[in-house]
Structures are given as structure tokens and as C-alpha cells.
Amino acid sequence: MMFKVLPTSFSFLAACAVAVMPAQADVLLSSASVERVVLMEYEDGSTETEYVPADAVEPGQELAYVVSFRNEGAEEEDSVVMTIPVPEDMIYVDDSVIADNAAVDFSVDGGKSFAPRDDLVIEDGDNVRMASADEITHVRWTFARVTPGEEGMLAFHAILN
């Protein structure tokens, strides 16, 4: 079995910090983690998703990239934008984005342009087709307003190649 060691939370946090728009310096990322997604099945037939530390993972396992943030400033911040790249060795999982009160857009061109998932297309000559999950390179959250002291969390799931 081949295991891959993931970047530490510190390096993941550093990568995310760069993606917060500079004008919004008071909105700080308070934590970032990569967790393994585990589906727990119970005797009664019910299931529940749990998140466990992802120190080493195998190809095909689903991971959650989770970032928490807080507005440390005394003023509200408008149009707060946070972008997280989907790591190169990962495939985004459709419909896995978590974000309260945020518009979510996606990129297939390395973060140069963004669109809602339903409008994300690939132009190949005369052909235009819907982008597949494995073509998504970045996920971007836009919060209309983040008030002083407000905390939030954003996340997406991806599968290790």
C-alpha cells in the first residue's frame, strides 16, 4: 500500500492566508486542517460522516480541507473573498462545499477566472462542455459582509489520486 504524507496544517494555513484579499487584513484565518472523511455505519442502518486526522492517506480516500476565520477588526469587511486551490494530486468532490452565507465559485484555469458550478464550462475549439470535477483547480468563497467578531468556516472535499 502506498501512503502519502499530507502537508502540515501550518503549511496549509500559510497557503490559504495568501488567498485572502489583502484589503481584508482584519479577517484572519484562525485554523486550517486536512481531515480524512469517514462514513460510519451503525447497527440500525443509519450513517454519519466523521472527520479524523489525515496524517497519512491512501489514493482514493476522501479528504476535507477546512478553514476557520474570524474578523478581528473593529469594522465590518465587505466583499470578503477567500480562495483555496485544489491540490494537484486531488480531485474535487462535487456538492461538497461548506460555507454559510457565501457565494461559491470555481475555477478550471488555475484561478484566473471563476464561475458558479452550473456555469463552469470548458471551451475546446468549437465544442463547449460542462467542466468535470477533476478539472476544478480552485474554490472561491465570497462573503457579502463579515462583521466585527464574526467567525465562520469553509470547506470542501477532495479525493486523493
C-alpha positions, 0 to 999 in steps of 0.5 A, a space after each residue: 500500500 502506498 501512503 502519502 504524507 499530507 502537508 502540515 496544517 501550518 503549511 496549509 494555513 500559510 497557503 490559504 492566508 495568501 488567498 485572502 484579499 489583502 484589503 481584508 487584513 482584519 479577517 484572519 484565518 484562525 485554523 486550517 486542517 486536512 481531515 480524512 472523511 469517514 462514513 460510519 455505519 451503525 447497527 440500525 442502518 443509519 450513517 454519519 460522516 466523521 472527520 479524523 486526522 489525515 496524517 497519512 492517506 491512501 489514493 482514493 480516500 476522501 479528504 476535507 480541507 477546512 478553514 476557520 476565520 474570524 474578523 478581528 477588526 473593529 469594522 465590518 469587511 465587505 466583499 470578503 473573498 477567500 480562495 483555496 486551490 485544489 491540490 494537484 494530486 486531488 480531485 474535487 468532490 462535487 456538492 461538497 462545499 461548506 460555507 454559510 452565507 457565501 457565494 461559491 465559485 470555481 475555477 478550471 484555469 488555475 484561478 484566473 477566472 471563476 464561475 458558479 458550478 452550473 456555469 463552469 464550462 470548458 471551451 475546446 475549439 468549437 465544442 463547449 462542455 460542462 467542466 468535470 470535477 477533476 478539472 476544478 483547480 480552485 474554490 472561491 468563497 465570497 462573503 457579502 459582509 463579515 462583521 466585527 467578531 464574526 467567525 465562520 468556516 469553509 470547506 470542501 472535499 477532495 479525493 486523493 489520486 
